[in-house]
Amino acid sequence: MTKEAGRVEITHEELDGCLVVYLDGTLDSLTYGAVRDSLLTLALEEPRAIIAVLSRLDVGHESFLGVFSSVWMRVNEWPDVPIFLVTTDNDRRTMLAHSAIARFVPVHAGIAQAIGAAKGGSPRRRRLAVYPPVLMVSASARDFVRETCQAWQLEAWTADALCLASELVENAIEHARTDLELRLELHRGTLAIAVRDGNPAHPVLRQGHGGRPHGYGLQIVADLAKAWGCLPDRHGGKVTWAVLTAGPRWLERHPAWPVPAEHPWPR
C-alpha cells in the first residue's frame, strides 16, 4: 500500500561512528526538500558516514532519488561526509546501481555492509569560538584564526584564513544579528572556516563593493576559497563555510590589496 504523500518520517541512530538514517514515507515533490535538509543537517555532525535506509521509503518517481546525490554534492567538499544507501529490494538496488546516483552514492544490501564500506576517516583537528553579534568581535575572531594557524603550523595559510574568517564573521554580524560560532577545522589537507548563526536565510553573493575594505563581501570568499557554501543547521540557523587547500592566492590575484600579518581592517 502506498504511504501518504507529502510525509516522510526520519529517524536515526549511531552505529560504529556512522549515522544510520531510516526514511519512512513517500519521497515526492512535497518531501524532497525536507529529506535533503534533514540529511544536510545530520552531515554537520560529521559522522564517518551517513547511511540512508530506503527499505520503508516509497518513491513517487525515480528522479526524486536524485536527492541523495544532491546531498553528496553539498557535503563533498565540507564537511566531507560520505553518503551510502541501503535497500533490501533487489530491483531497486539494481536500478540504483545502474543509475548516475551510484557514481557518487554507493548502494548496499545491508547496514553492516555499508558500515564496512565506510572508511575509517582521517582525524580532524578542530577549534571553536563563540561570539556575540557585535562588530568589535571581528578583531577577536582574527586573533583566534591567527593563533590557530600558528598552533597548527599553517602560517602560509594565515592571510587567506584571516580574509575568509573576517568576511564570514562580519557577514553574520551584519545580516544574521545572532550569536555566532566560528569553527576552524583541519582535515585531509584542507583548512575549513565555518560560521554558524541563528538566521536561516542563506547569504547572497553580490558583485562589486561599497567603498569599504570589507565591502567586497562574499566575493572575497568566492575568489579565495577552493569551495564555499551554506548548510541548514538543526537548530534552525545555518552554517556558512569556506575551504582552503593551498597557500595564499588572494594576494596573487589582487596585488593591490594589502593584507599584511596585522590585518588592515578596522579593529
C-alpha positions as CSV (number, residue, x, y, z in Angstrom):
1,M,0.0,0.0,0.0
2,T,1.3,3.4,-0.9
3,K,2.1,5.6,2.1
4,E,0.6,9.0,2.5
5,A,2.1,11.5,0.0
6,G,3.8,14.6,1.4
7,R,5.2,12.8,4.5
8,V,8.5,11.2,5.4
9,E,9.4,10.2,9.0
10,I,13.1,10.5,9.5
11,T,14.9,8.8,12.5
12,H,18.5,8.0,13.0
13,E,20.9,6.1,15.3
14,E,24.7,6.0,15.6
15,L,26.4,2.7,14.8
16,D,30.2,2.4,14.8
17,G,30.6,6.2,14.2
18,C,28.1,6.3,11.3
19,L,24.7,7.8,11.4
20,V,22.1,5.3,10.1
21,V,19.1,7.2,8.8
22,Y,15.7,5.5,8.5
23,L,13.3,7.0,5.9
24,D,9.6,6.0,6.3
25,G,7.1,7.6,3.9
26,T,6.8,8.9,0.4
27,L,9.6,10.7,-1.4
28,D,7.9,13.1,-3.7
29,S,7.9,16.8,-4.7
30,L,6.5,17.7,-1.3
31,T,9.0,15.9,0.8
32,Y,12.1,16.2,-1.4
33,G,13.3,19.5,0.3
34,A,12.7,18.1,3.9
35,V,14.6,14.9,3.2
36,R,17.5,16.9,1.6
37,D,17.7,19.4,4.5
38,S,17.5,16.7,7.2
39,L,20.4,14.8,5.7
40,L,22.4,18.0,5.3
41,T,21.9,18.9,9.0
42,L,23.0,15.4,10.0
43,A,26.1,15.8,7.9
44,L,27.1,18.7,10.1
45,E,27.5,16.3,13.0
46,E,30.5,14.9,11.0
47,P,29.9,11.2,11.3
48,R,32.1,8.7,9.5
49,A,29.3,8.3,7.0
50,I,25.6,8.8,6.6
51,I,23.8,5.6,5.7
52,A,20.2,6.2,4.4
53,V,18.0,3.1,4.7
54,L,15.3,3.1,2.0
55,S,13.5,-0.2,2.8
56,R,10.4,1.7,4.0
57,L,10.6,4.6,1.5
58,D,8.1,4.8,-1.3
59,V,9.3,6.9,-4.3
60,G,6.9,9.0,-6.3
61,H,9.2,9.0,-9.3
62,E,12.7,7.6,-9.8
63,S,14.0,11.2,-10.4
64,F,13.3,12.1,-6.8
65,L,16.1,9.6,-5.7
66,G,18.5,12.3,-7.0
67,V,18.1,13.9,-3.6
68,F,20.9,11.7,-2.3
69,S,23.4,12.7,-5.0
70,S,22.3,16.3,-4.4
71,V,23.2,16.0,-0.7
72,W,26.5,14.4,-1.6
73,M,27.4,17.3,-3.8
74,R,26.6,19.8,-1.0
75,V,28.7,18.0,1.6
76,N,31.6,16.6,-0.5
77,E,34.0,19.5,0.0
78,W,32.9,20.1,3.6
79,P,32.2,18.6,6.0
80,D,33.4,15.8,3.7
81,V,31.0,13.1,4.9
82,P,30.3,10.1,2.5
83,I,26.7,9.1,1.8
84,F,25.6,5.4,1.4
85,L,22.3,3.9,0.5
86,V,20.9,0.7,1.8
87,T,17.9,-1.2,0.3
88,T,16.9,-4.9,0.6
89,D,14.8,-4.6,-2.6
90,N,16.8,-6.3,-5.3
91,D,15.1,-4.4,-8.2
92,R,15.6,-1.0,-6.6
93,R,19.2,-1.8,-5.7
94,T,19.8,-2.9,-9.3
95,M,18.1,0.3,-10.6
96,L,20.2,2.5,-8.3
97,A,23.4,0.7,-9.1
98,H,23.0,1.3,-12.8
99,S,21.9,5.0,-12.4
100,A,24.0,8.1,-12.3
101,I,23.4,8.3,-8.5
102,A,25.7,5.4,-7.9
103,R,28.7,7.4,-9.3
104,F,28.5,9.4,-6.1
105,V,26.4,7.4,-3.6
106,P,27.2,3.7,-3.3
107,V,24.3,1.3,-2.8
108,H,24.4,-1.7,-0.4
109,A,22.2,-4.6,0.5
110,G,22.6,-4.2,4.3
111,I,23.6,-1.8,7.0
112,A,26.6,-3.8,8.1
113,Q,27.9,-3.9,4.6
114,A,27.6,-0.1,4.3
115,I,29.3,0.4,7.6
116,G,32.1,-1.9,6.5
117,A,32.5,0.2,3.3
118,A,32.8,3.4,5.3
119,K,36.5,4.4,5.6
120,G,38.0,4.9,9.0
121,G,38.4,8.5,8.2
122,S,41.4,10.7,8.8
123,P,41.5,12.6,12.1
124,R,40.0,16.2,12.3
125,R,41.6,19.0,14.3
126,R,39.0,21.4,15.4
127,R,38.8,24.6,17.4
128,L,35.6,26.6,18.2
129,A,35.0,30.1,19.4
130,V,31.6,31.8,20.2
131,Y,30.9,35.5,19.9
132,P,28.1,37.9,20.3
133,P,26.8,39.8,17.2
134,V,28.8,43.0,17.7
135,L,31.4,44.3,15.2
136,M,34.2,44.5,17.7
137,V,34.4,40.7,17.8
138,S,35.8,40.7,14.3
139,A,39.2,41.6,15.8
140,S,38.9,38.7,18.3
141,A,38.0,36.3,15.6
142,R,41.1,37.3,13.6
143,D,43.2,36.8,16.6
144,F,41.7,33.4,17.1
145,V,42.4,32.5,13.5
146,R,46.0,33.8,13.7
147,E,46.7,31.8,16.9
148,T,45.2,28.6,15.5
149,C,47.2,28.8,12.2
150,Q,50.3,29.3,14.3
151,A,49.5,26.4,16.6
152,W,48.7,24.1,13.6
153,Q,51.8,25.3,11.7
154,L,49.7,26.8,8.9
155,E,51.5,30.1,8.6
156,A,51.3,30.0,4.8
157,W,47.5,30.0,5.1
158,T,47.2,32.7,7.7
159,A,46.5,35.7,5.4
160,D,43.9,33.8,3.4
161,A,42.2,32.4,6.5
162,L,42.1,35.9,8.1
163,C,40.3,37.2,5.0
164,L,37.8,34.4,4.9
165,A,37.1,34.4,8.6
166,S,36.6,38.2,8.6
167,E,34.2,38.2,5.8
168,L,32.1,35.3,7.2
169,V,32.0,36.7,10.7
170,E,31.2,40.3,9.6
171,N,28.5,39.0,7.2
172,A,26.9,37.1,10.0
173,I,27.1,40.1,12.3
174,E,25.5,42.4,9.7
175,H,22.8,40.1,8.4
176,A,22.1,37.4,11.0
177,R,22.4,39.5,14.1
178,T,22.5,36.5,16.4
179,D,25.3,34.9,18.4
180,L,27.7,33.1,16.2
181,E,30.2,30.2,16.4
182,L,33.5,30.3,14.5
183,R,34.8,26.8,13.7
184,L,38.3,26.1,12.3
185,E,38.9,22.6,11.1
186,L,41.9,20.8,9.6
187,H,41.1,17.6,7.7
188,R,42.8,15.7,4.9
189,G,45.0,18.7,3.9
190,T,42.2,21.3,3.9
191,L,41.5,24.1,6.3
192,A,37.8,24.9,6.7
193,I,36.5,28.1,8.2
194,A,32.8,27.8,9.2
195,V,30.5,30.3,10.9
196,R,27.2,29.2,12.5
197,D,24.5,31.7,13.2
198,G,20.8,31.6,14.1
199,N,19.3,33.1,11.0
200,P,18.1,30.5,8.4
201,A,18.4,33.0,5.4
202,H,21.3,32.0,3.2
203,P,23.9,34.6,2.2
204,V,23.8,36.2,-1.2
205,L,26.8,36.7,-3.4
206,R,26.8,40.3,-4.7
207,Q,29.2,41.8,-7.3
208,G,31.1,45.0,-6.6
209,H,31.7,46.7,-3.3
210,G,30.5,49.7,-1.3
211,G,33.8,51.6,-0.9
212,R,34.8,49.9,2.3
213,P,37.7,47.4,2.7
214,H,35.2,44.7,3.7
215,G,32.6,45.8,1.1
216,Y,33.7,43.1,-1.3
217,G,31.6,40.8,0.9
218,L,31.3,37.2,-0.2
219,Q,33.1,38.0,-3.4
220,I,36.4,37.6,-1.5
221,V,35.1,34.2,-0.2
222,A,34.2,33.1,-3.7
223,D,37.5,34.2,-5.2
224,L,39.8,33.0,-2.4
225,A,38.3,29.6,-1.3
226,K,38.6,26.4,-3.2
227,A,34.9,25.9,-2.4
228,W,32.3,27.6,-0.1
229,G,28.7,27.1,0.7
230,C,25.9,27.2,3.2
231,L,24.1,24.4,5.1
232,P,21.0,24.4,7.3
233,D,21.6,24.0,11.0
234,R,19.5,21.6,13.1
235,H,18.7,24.5,15.5
236,G,17.0,26.5,12.7
237,G,20.0,28.6,11.7
238,K,22.8,28.0,9.1
239,V,26.5,27.3,8.8
240,T,28.4,29.2,6.1
241,W,31.7,27.7,5.3
242,A,34.8,28.0,3.1
243,V,37.7,25.7,2.4
244,L,41.4,26.4,1.7
245,T,43.7,23.8,0.2
246,A,46.7,25.8,-0.9
247,G,48.9,28.8,0.1
248,P,47.9,32.5,-0.4
249,R,46.1,33.1,-3.7
250,W,44.1,36.2,-3.0
251,L,47.3,38.4,-2.9
252,E,48.5,36.8,-6.2
253,R,45.2,37.7,-7.9
254,H,44.8,41.1,-6.2
255,P,48.4,42.5,-5.6
256,A,47.0,46.0,-4.7
257,W,45.0,44.5,-1.8
258,P,47.2,45.0,1.4
259,V,46.8,42.1,3.8
260,P,49.9,42.0,6.0
261,A,50.2,40.0,9.2
262,E,48.3,42.7,11.0
263,H,45.0,42.9,9.3
264,P,44.3,46.5,8.0
265,W,40.6,46.3,8.5
266,P,39.1,48.3,11.4
267,R,39.6,46.7,14.7
